[in-house]
Amino acid sequence: MFNPSREQARRLFFDAWRKYREKKPMVGLENVALDVVLLHPEYHAALDDPQRNAERDYGPEAGQTNPFLHMSLHLAIEEQISIDQPPGIRSEFERIARARGDRHDALHALLECLGETLWRAQRDGAPPDGAAYLECLKKV
């Protein structure tokens, strides 16, 4: 399981974007990270300036979306789907993707449920509830 620090996660995205733009080979998770980056052109400017954005805080009080959190949740979801963990997530994703007719839109539906699940876990000081996560997806 990929469980990086904030710095490592951001570095993965910066490096994947840089290698892509320089036409350099990528390995492993860099390829998945690049796929996520390419889905989000609105974040390319932030990735173009790692010196400015590597340590930048994106506080909700400023009304800013944290591009690195968003893309990291995408990575987590891709991993979850690939290994079907929690069990049943792959079939829920496939159902949502068929219903919506768009893979990226379906990923965002999962992202919303994952975000809610993680928020509840942090609030309650407990591990994420896989059953609640799947239940949220069934309502999509």
Number of C-alpha atoms within 10 A of each C-alpha: 6 9 9 12 9 13 10 12 19 21 17 19 24 25 17 24 23 16 15 15 10 9 9 9 10 15 8 7 15 19 17 18 22 22 16 20 22 13 11 14 11 11 16 14 10 17 24 14 11 17 10 10 16 18 11 11 9 15 10 9 6 7 8 10 11 15 18 23 15 16 23 21 20 23 19 16 22 17 16 17 20 11 12 16 13 14 14 14 22 18 12 20 23 15 16 21 17 12 11 13 11 11 14 15 13 20 19 15 18 24 19 14 19 24 15 16 21 16 13 16 14 12 9 10 9 10 11 17 15 16 13 15 20 20 13 17 20 13 7 14
